[in-house]
Amino acid sequence: MPDHSRRRRIVRPVLSALIAFAAAAAFAAAPAQAKTIKVVERARLGLVRQHGSTIDLRGKVRGTLSGPVLARFNVRLLSVTGLVTIFPKGGGSLSFSVAGRARSAAVRARFSGSVTVTGGTGRWAGARGRGSFDGVVNRRTWAATATVRARIST
């Protein structure tokens, strides 16, 4: 007569290990839960250099992310497009594309538009999102202040 108790003692641990391995593999393969945060940043930017209609600005943002910011804009009479990169206090970087319009061609002009999160590095790798911005620029010095509001998924 076969010894069934011996076989059970061998099969049960092996079966338990296989089930645990399969569960761990399924959990590891499952996509991470996306986290969405609401971001409100206030930026102060100053001119680094101007080359034709392209301006490079640098400054700081304060708010949800806070940290240094670099921007490159292509400015027309009443429109602006560009790229902005924030280096948040927690590390990594977060990049945005922007498109906006000035409300006037005056020296001191108010502007507003949309932002699209195009990605990032470090903890912001793969980030996506959308939002808006508004602010004021001095067209003689290119000093600008802006407020950005966005929802970002990481």
TAUR-V140725 format. One record per run of one state. SS is the DSSP state (h for helix, s for strand, l for the rest). FROM is the first residue (numbers start at 0). TO is the last residue. If there is no record, write none. Layout:
BEGIN
((SS FROM TO) (SS FROM TO))
END
This chain:
BEGIN
((l 0 2) (h 3 28) (l 29 34) (s 35 50) (l 51 52) (s 53 62) (l 63 65) (s 66 74) (l 75 77) (s 78 87) (l 88 91) (s 92 101) (l 102 106) (s 107 120) (h 121 123) (l 124 126) (s 127 137) (l 138 142) (s 143 152) (l 153 153))
END
